[in-house]
Amino acid sequence: MARSCAHLRGAAEQEPPERALDRCEDCAAIGADVWAHLRQCLECGHVGCCDSSPHRHATGHFRESGHPVIRSFEPGEAWRWCYLDELIG
């Protein structure tokens, strides 16, 4: 049985703000052009690079903002992750 948390349940139907990005916002701001995968914050729509990327901007955004749930911003992927409870949903 899949585990869940209040943050993931609260974000289950939430659609993030529309973003037509194909890059990490923070990498673009510093002139970096190498990342592995993109993640999107479900609270504010920020698009950042994953923890397999050199700068780990998605996790940095969570640490700065406290926004707990992200989703994959990769084509064909639909999973979500809660940083606070370390659960995937």
Buried (B, 14 or more C-beta within 10 A) or exposed (E): EEEBBEBBEEBEEEEBEEBEEEEBBBBBEEEBEEBEBBBBBBBEBBBBBBEEBEBBBBBBBBEEEEBBBBBBBBEEEEEBBBBBBEBEB
